Structure formats: structure tokens, C-alpha cells
């Protein structure tokens, strides 16, 4: 069993809120190394999201993210929780400003209950 798999197992067991299918573009920036990646959000919750991207940051990387969709933009700090090399990564939101949390909550409240994963 690899570290990536163990990290994923721990994260899935810790989920306290529902995840929803959600499609949006995302820009991830590692401010320490001045690296920027783009990808596609495929799942989202109040506390994080999953991003499809060929390139990933290492687990634990602290970054800034911006999710863009038809309903606007959501900006927050985040941390990489787990990776699936060449596929994508799980991201936890951290230190989210109150006004940005309202944006996220409005998106989640608009998602159909059947979208829950």
C-alpha cells in the first residue's frame, strides 16, 4: 500500500459533510515556489474539493486557489490532502474569508440533492 492510498483512505473516513458533483475551472498557485497549475473541479464540499489535473502538488503543499464557474469566483487558501498521480488531487480549504464562504455556500445550496456523492 502506498502513502497516497493510505492518505486517501484516512481522508475518506474523515468526511463530515456531503460532497457534490460540480464542474468548474480552478487555478492553483504555490506562492512559495511561484508555481501555477490549472485543472477542473469535479467534486466540492464545504471543506474542500477534488481537482482533475495531470500535474499535482505534493501532499501538504499550502497554496492559494481560485474556482471559477458561471456563478462567479471563489478564492481561498488551501492544502493538498491526497494525490492520485497523473489523475488529480484532493484539496482542503483553509482560512476561508467569510465573504468567500458565503460564495461557496450559495453554490452548494443551489446544487440538487441528487448530486451528492
Rosetta constraint file for C-alpha pairs under 8 A:
AtomPair CA 1 CA 5 HARMONIC 6.42 0.50
AtomPair CA 1 CA 6 HARMONIC 6.97 0.50
AtomPair CA 2 CA 6 HARMONIC 6.44 0.50
AtomPair CA 3 CA 7 HARMONIC 5.98 0.50
AtomPair CA 4 CA 8 HARMONIC 6.19 0.50
AtomPair CA 4 CA 82 HARMONIC 6.20 0.50
AtomPair CA 4 CA 83 HARMONIC 6.09 0.50
AtomPair CA 4 CA 84 HARMONIC 6.94 0.50
AtomPair CA 5 CA 9 HARMONIC 6.19 0.50
AtomPair CA 6 CA 10 HARMONIC 6.28 0.50
AtomPair CA 7 CA 11 HARMONIC 6.24 0.50
AtomPair CA 7 CA 81 HARMONIC 7.38 0.50
AtomPair CA 7 CA 82 HARMONIC 5.82 0.50
AtomPair CA 8 CA 12 HARMONIC 6.16 0.50
AtomPair CA 8 CA 81 HARMONIC 7.90 0.50
AtomPair CA 8 CA 82 HARMONIC 5.72 0.50
AtomPair CA 8 CA 83 HARMONIC 7.73 0.50
AtomPair CA 9 CA 13 HARMONIC 6.35 0.50
AtomPair CA 10 CA 14 HARMONIC 6.38 0.50
AtomPair CA 11 CA 15 HARMONIC 6.59 0.50
AtomPair CA 11 CA 81 HARMONIC 7.46 0.50
AtomPair CA 11 CA 82 HARMONIC 7.84 0.50
AtomPair CA 17 CA 45 HARMONIC 6.84 0.50
AtomPair CA 17 CA 46 HARMONIC 7.07 0.50
AtomPair CA 17 CA 47 HARMONIC 7.86 0.50
AtomPair CA 18 CA 45 HARMONIC 6.21 0.50
AtomPair CA 18 CA 116 HARMONIC 6.22 0.50
AtomPair CA 18 CA 117 HARMONIC 6.87 0.50
AtomPair CA 19 CA 43 HARMONIC 6.26 0.50
AtomPair CA 19 CA 44 HARMONIC 5.42 0.50
AtomPair CA 19 CA 45 HARMONIC 4.69 0.50
AtomPair CA 19 CA 116 HARMONIC 5.54 0.50
AtomPair CA 19 CA 117 HARMONIC 5.37 0.50
AtomPair CA 20 CA 43 HARMONIC 5.37 0.50
AtomPair CA 20 CA 44 HARMONIC 5.35 0.50
AtomPair CA 20 CA 45 HARMONIC 6.31 0.50
AtomPair CA 20 CA 108 HARMONIC 7.88 0.50
AtomPair CA 20 CA 111 HARMONIC 7.53 0.50
AtomPair CA 20 CA 115 HARMONIC 5.18 0.50
AtomPair CA 20 CA 116 HARMONIC 4.28 0.50
AtomPair CA 20 CA 117 HARMONIC 5.49 0.50
AtomPair CA 21 CA 42 HARMONIC 5.87 0.50
AtomPair CA 21 CA 43 HARMONIC 4.61 0.50
AtomPair CA 21 CA 44 HARMONIC 6.61 0.50
AtomPair CA 21 CA 115 HARMONIC 5.36 0.50
AtomPair CA 21 CA 116 HARMONIC 6.53 0.50
AtomPair CA 21 CA 117 HARMONIC 6.81 0.50
AtomPair CA 22 CA 41 HARMONIC 6.58 0.50
AtomPair CA 22 CA 42 HARMONIC 5.06 0.50
AtomPair CA 22 CA 43 HARMONIC 5.04 0.50
AtomPair CA 22 CA 44 HARMONIC 6.12 0.50
AtomPair CA 23 CA 40 HARMONIC 6.74 0.50
AtomPair CA 23 CA 41 HARMONIC 5.37 0.50
AtomPair CA 23 CA 42 HARMONIC 5.03 0.50
AtomPair CA 23 CA 43 HARMONIC 7.26 0.50
AtomPair CA 23 CA 69 HARMONIC 7.73 0.50
AtomPair CA 24 CA 40 HARMONIC 5.72 0.50
AtomPair CA 24 CA 41 HARMONIC 5.17 0.50
AtomPair CA 24 CA 42 HARMONIC 7.22 0.50
AtomPair CA 24 CA 67 HARMONIC 6.54 0.50
AtomPair CA 24 CA 68 HARMONIC 5.82 0.50
AtomPair CA 24 CA 69 HARMONIC 5.04 0.50
AtomPair CA 25 CA 38 HARMONIC 7.36 0.50
AtomPair CA 25 CA 39 HARMONIC 5.97 0.50
AtomPair CA 25 CA 40 HARMONIC 4.64 0.50
AtomPair CA 25 CA 41 HARMONIC 6.00 0.50
AtomPair CA 25 CA 67 HARMONIC 5.77 0.50
AtomPair CA 25 CA 68 HARMONIC 5.35 0.50
AtomPair CA 25 CA 69 HARMONIC 6.62 0.50
AtomPair CA 26 CA 38 HARMONIC 5.59 0.50
AtomPair CA 26 CA 39 HARMONIC 5.33 0.50
AtomPair CA 26 CA 40 HARMONIC 5.76 0.50
AtomPair CA 26 CA 41 HARMONIC 6.42 0.50
AtomPair CA 26 CA 51 HARMONIC 7.80 0.50
AtomPair CA 26 CA 65 HARMONIC 6.85 0.50
AtomPair CA 26 CA 66 HARMONIC 5.57 0.50
AtomPair CA 26 CA 67 HARMONIC 4.40 0.50
AtomPair CA 26 CA 68 HARMONIC 6.22 0.50
AtomPair CA 27 CA 36 HARMONIC 7.01 0.50
AtomPair CA 27 CA 37 HARMONIC 5.85 0.50
AtomPair CA 27 CA 38 HARMONIC 4.50 0.50
AtomPair CA 27 CA 39 HARMONIC 6.64 0.50
AtomPair CA 27 CA 65 HARMONIC 5.61 0.50
AtomPair CA 27 CA 66 HARMONIC 5.28 0.50
AtomPair CA 27 CA 67 HARMONIC 6.61 0.50
AtomPair CA 28 CA 36 HARMONIC 5.60 0.50
AtomPair CA 28 CA 37 HARMONIC 5.15 0.50
AtomPair CA 28 CA 38 HARMONIC 6.10 0.50
AtomPair CA 28 CA 63 HARMONIC 6.67 0.50
AtomPair CA 28 CA 64 HARMONIC 5.87 0.50
AtomPair CA 28 CA 65 HARMONIC 4.54 0.50
AtomPair CA 28 CA 66 HARMONIC 6.70 0.50
AtomPair CA 29 CA 34 HARMONIC 6.90 0.50
AtomPair CA 29 CA 35 HARMONIC 5.74 0.50
AtomPair CA 29 CA 36 HARMONIC 4.44 0.50
AtomPair CA 29 CA 37 HARMONIC 6.51 0.50
AtomPair CA 29 CA 63 HARMONIC 5.48 0.50
AtomPair CA 29 CA 64 HARMONIC 5.19 0.50
AtomPair CA 29 CA 65 HARMONIC 6.27 0.50
AtomPair CA 30 CA 34 HARMONIC 5.57 0.50
AtomPair CA 30 CA 35 HARMONIC 5.18 0.50
AtomPair CA 30 CA 36 HARMONIC 6.38 0.50
AtomPair CA 30 CA 61 HARMONIC 7.52 0.50
AtomPair CA 30 CA 62 HARMONIC 6.70 0.50
AtomPair CA 30 CA 63 HARMONIC 4.62 0.50
AtomPair CA 30 CA 64 HARMONIC 6.59 0.50
AtomPair CA 31 CA 35 HARMONIC 6.96 0.50
AtomPair CA 31 CA 63 HARMONIC 6.39 0.50
AtomPair CA 31 CA 64 HARMONIC 7.40 0.50
AtomPair CA 37 CA 55 HARMONIC 7.57 0.50
AtomPair CA 38 CA 53 HARMONIC 7.21 0.50
AtomPair CA 39 CA 51 HARMONIC 6.15 0.50
AtomPair CA 39 CA 52 HARMONIC 5.70 0.50
AtomPair CA 39 CA 53 HARMONIC 4.94 0.50
AtomPair CA 40 CA 51 HARMONIC 5.41 0.50
AtomPair CA 40 CA 52 HARMONIC 5.18 0.50
AtomPair CA 40 CA 53 HARMONIC 6.82 0.50
AtomPair CA 41 CA 49 HARMONIC 6.73 0.50
AtomPair CA 41 CA 50 HARMONIC 5.76 0.50
AtomPair CA 41 CA 51 HARMONIC 4.46 0.50
AtomPair CA 41 CA 52 HARMONIC 6.29 0.50
AtomPair CA 41 CA 67 HARMONIC 7.83 0.50
AtomPair CA 42 CA 49 HARMONIC 7.55 0.50
AtomPair CA 42 CA 50 HARMONIC 5.90 0.50
AtomPair CA 42 CA 51 HARMONIC 6.09 0.50
AtomPair CA 42 CA 52 HARMONIC 6.85 0.50
AtomPair CA 43 CA 49 HARMONIC 5.41 0.50
AtomPair CA 43 CA 50 HARMONIC 5.18 0.50
AtomPair CA 43 CA 51 HARMONIC 7.49 0.50
AtomPair CA 44 CA 48 HARMONIC 5.95 0.50
AtomPair CA 44 CA 49 HARMONIC 4.19 0.50
AtomPair CA 44 CA 50 HARMONIC 6.54 0.50
AtomPair CA 45 CA 49 HARMONIC 6.10 0.50
AtomPair CA 45 CA 108 HARMONIC 7.35 0.50
AtomPair CA 46 CA 104 HARMONIC 7.08 0.50
AtomPair CA 46 CA 105 HARMONIC 7.14 0.50
AtomPair CA 46 CA 108 HARMONIC 7.66 0.50
AtomPair CA 47 CA 92 HARMONIC 5.81 0.50
AtomPair CA 47 CA 93 HARMONIC 5.41 0.50
AtomPair CA 47 CA 94 HARMONIC 7.96 0.50
AtomPair CA 48 CA 90 HARMONIC 7.43 0.50
AtomPair CA 48 CA 91 HARMONIC 5.36 0.50
AtomPair CA 48 CA 92 HARMONIC 4.19 0.50
AtomPair CA 48 CA 93 HARMONIC 5.03 0.50
AtomPair CA 49 CA 90 HARMONIC 6.01 0.50
AtomPair CA 49 CA 91 HARMONIC 5.37 0.50
AtomPair CA 49 CA 92 HARMONIC 6.70 0.50
AtomPair CA 49 CA 93 HARMONIC 7.98 0.50
AtomPair CA 50 CA 88 HARMONIC 7.16 0.50
AtomPair CA 50 CA 89 HARMONIC 5.77 0.50
AtomPair CA 50 CA 90 HARMONIC 4.55 0.50
AtomPair CA 50 CA 91 HARMONIC 6.12 0.50
AtomPair CA 51 CA 88 HARMONIC 5.35 0.50
AtomPair CA 51 CA 89 HARMONIC 5.45 0.50
AtomPair CA 51 CA 90 HARMONIC 6.49 0.50
AtomPair CA 51 CA 91 HARMONIC 7.62 0.50
AtomPair CA 52 CA 87 HARMONIC 5.86 0.50
AtomPair CA 52 CA 88 HARMONIC 4.28 0.50
AtomPair CA 52 CA 89 HARMONIC 6.83 0.50
AtomPair CA 53 CA 86 HARMONIC 6.96 0.50
AtomPair CA 53 CA 87 HARMONIC 5.69 0.50
AtomPair CA 53 CA 88 HARMONIC 4.74 0.50
AtomPair CA 53 CA 89 HARMONIC 7.56 0.50
AtomPair CA 54 CA 85 HARMONIC 7.40 0.50
AtomPair CA 54 CA 86 HARMONIC 4.36 0.50
AtomPair CA 54 CA 87 HARMONIC 5.29 0.50
AtomPair CA 54 CA 88 HARMONIC 6.33 0.50
AtomPair CA 55 CA 85 HARMONIC 7.48 0.50
AtomPair CA 55 CA 86 HARMONIC 6.02 0.50
AtomPair CA 55 CA 87 HARMONIC 7.73 0.50
AtomPair CA 55 CA 88 HARMONIC 7.38 0.50
AtomPair CA 56 CA 83 HARMONIC 6.98 0.50
AtomPair CA 56 CA 85 HARMONIC 6.88 0.50
AtomPair CA 56 CA 86 HARMONIC 7.34 0.50
AtomPair CA 56 CA 88 HARMONIC 6.50 0.50
AtomPair CA 56 CA 89 HARMONIC 6.66 0.50
AtomPair CA 57 CA 61 HARMONIC 6.45 0.50
AtomPair CA 57 CA 80 HARMONIC 7.10 0.50
AtomPair CA 57 CA 83 HARMONIC 7.96 0.50
AtomPair CA 58 CA 80 HARMONIC 6.99 0.50
AtomPair CA 58 CA 83 HARMONIC 7.50 0.50
AtomPair CA 59 CA 79 HARMONIC 7.80 0.50
AtomPair CA 59 CA 80 HARMONIC 4.99 0.50
AtomPair CA 59 CA 81 HARMONIC 5.57 0.50
AtomPair CA 59 CA 82 HARMONIC 5.58 0.50
AtomPair CA 59 CA 83 HARMONIC 6.70 0.50
AtomPair CA 60 CA 79 HARMONIC 5.78 0.50
AtomPair CA 60 CA 80 HARMONIC 5.06 0.50
AtomPair CA 60 CA 81 HARMONIC 6.17 0.50
AtomPair CA 61 CA 79 HARMONIC 5.52 0.50
AtomPair CA 61 CA 80 HARMONIC 5.43 0.50
AtomPair CA 62 CA 77 HARMONIC 7.32 0.50
AtomPair CA 62 CA 78 HARMONIC 5.81 0.50
AtomPair CA 62 CA 79 HARMONIC 4.56 0.50
AtomPair CA 62 CA 80 HARMONIC 6.82 0.50
AtomPair CA 63 CA 77 HARMONIC 5.76 0.50
AtomPair CA 63 CA 78 HARMONIC 5.33 0.50
AtomPair CA 63 CA 79 HARMONIC 6.17 0.50
AtomPair CA 64 CA 75 HARMONIC 7.41 0.50
AtomPair CA 64 CA 76 HARMONIC 5.90 0.50
AtomPair CA 64 CA 77 HARMONIC 4.44 0.50
AtomPair CA 64 CA 78 HARMONIC 5.91 0.50
AtomPair CA 65 CA 75 HARMONIC 5.69 0.50
AtomPair CA 65 CA 76 HARMONIC 5.67 0.50
AtomPair CA 65 CA 77 HARMONIC 6.21 0.50
AtomPair CA 65 CA 78 HARMONIC 6.80 0.50
AtomPair CA 66 CA 73 HARMONIC 6.59 0.50
AtomPair CA 66 CA 74 HARMONIC 5.53 0.50
AtomPair CA 66 CA 75 HARMONIC 4.52 0.50
AtomPair CA 66 CA 76 HARMONIC 6.85 0.50
AtomPair CA 67 CA 73 HARMONIC 5.53 0.50
AtomPair CA 67 CA 74 HARMONIC 5.12 0.50
AtomPair CA 67 CA 75 HARMONIC 6.59 0.50
AtomPair CA 68 CA 72 HARMONIC 5.87 0.50
AtomPair CA 68 CA 73 HARMONIC 4.55 0.50
AtomPair CA 68 CA 74 HARMONIC 6.65 0.50
AtomPair CA 69 CA 73 HARMONIC 6.52 0.50
AtomPair CA 71 CA 107 HARMONIC 7.39 0.50
AtomPair CA 73 CA 103 HARMONIC 7.69 0.50
AtomPair CA 74 CA 100 HARMONIC 5.88 0.50
AtomPair CA 74 CA 103 HARMONIC 6.37 0.50
AtomPair CA 74 CA 104 HARMONIC 6.63 0.50
AtomPair CA 75 CA 96 HARMONIC 7.79 0.50
AtomPair CA 75 CA 100 HARMONIC 6.37 0.50
AtomPair CA 76 CA 93 HARMONIC 6.64 0.50
AtomPair CA 76 CA 94 HARMONIC 6.91 0.50
AtomPair CA 76 CA 95 HARMONIC 6.91 0.50
AtomPair CA 76 CA 96 HARMONIC 5.13 0.50
AtomPair CA 76 CA 97 HARMONIC 7.13 0.50
AtomPair CA 76 CA 100 HARMONIC 7.25 0.50
AtomPair CA 77 CA 93 HARMONIC 6.08 0.50
AtomPair CA 77 CA 94 HARMONIC 5.23 0.50
AtomPair CA 77 CA 95 HARMONIC 6.00 0.50
AtomPair CA 77 CA 96 HARMONIC 6.49 0.50
AtomPair CA 78 CA 91 HARMONIC 6.51 0.50
AtomPair CA 78 CA 92 HARMONIC 5.50 0.50
AtomPair CA 78 CA 93 HARMONIC 4.33 0.50
AtomPair CA 78 CA 94 HARMONIC 4.90 0.50
AtomPair CA 78 CA 95 HARMONIC 7.74 0.50
AtomPair CA 79 CA 91 HARMONIC 5.69 0.50
AtomPair CA 79 CA 92 HARMONIC 5.32 0.50
AtomPair CA 79 CA 93 HARMONIC 6.58 0.50
AtomPair CA 79 CA 94 HARMONIC 7.02 0.50
AtomPair CA 80 CA 89 HARMONIC 7.00 0.50
AtomPair CA 80 CA 90 HARMONIC 6.11 0.50
AtomPair CA 80 CA 91 HARMONIC 4.65 0.50
AtomPair CA 80 CA 92 HARMONIC 6.43 0.50
AtomPair CA 81 CA 89 HARMONIC 7.46 0.50
AtomPair CA 81 CA 90 HARMONIC 5.42 0.50
AtomPair CA 81 CA 91 HARMONIC 5.39 0.50
AtomPair CA 81 CA 92 HARMONIC 6.33 0.50
AtomPair CA 82 CA 89 HARMONIC 5.65 0.50
AtomPair CA 82 CA 90 HARMONIC 5.13 0.50
AtomPair CA 82 CA 91 HARMONIC 7.27 0.50
AtomPair CA 83 CA 87 HARMONIC 7.99 0.50
AtomPair CA 83 CA 88 HARMONIC 6.02 0.50
AtomPair CA 83 CA 89 HARMONIC 4.16 0.50
AtomPair CA 83 CA 90 HARMONIC 6.23 0.50
AtomPair CA 84 CA 88 HARMONIC 5.24 0.50
AtomPair CA 84 CA 89 HARMONIC 5.81 0.50
AtomPair CA 85 CA 89 HARMONIC 7.96 0.50
AtomPair CA 96 CA 100 HARMONIC 6.42 0.50
AtomPair CA 96 CA 101 HARMONIC 6.29 0.50
AtomPair CA 97 CA 101 HARMONIC 6.21 0.50
AtomPair CA 98 CA 102 HARMONIC 6.36 0.50
AtomPair CA 99 CA 103 HARMONIC 6.64 0.50
AtomPair CA 100 CA 104 HARMONIC 6.40 0.50
AtomPair CA 101 CA 105 HARMONIC 6.05 0.50
AtomPair CA 102 CA 106 HARMONIC 6.11 0.50
AtomPair CA 103 CA 107 HARMONIC 6.46 0.50
AtomPair CA 104 CA 108 HARMONIC 6.27 0.50
AtomPair CA 105 CA 109 HARMONIC 6.02 0.50
AtomPair CA 106 CA 110 HARMONIC 6.34 0.50
AtomPair CA 107 CA 111 HARMONIC 6.65 0.50
AtomPair CA 111 CA 115 HARMONIC 6.70 0.50
AtomPair CA 112 CA 116 HARMONIC 7.72 0.50
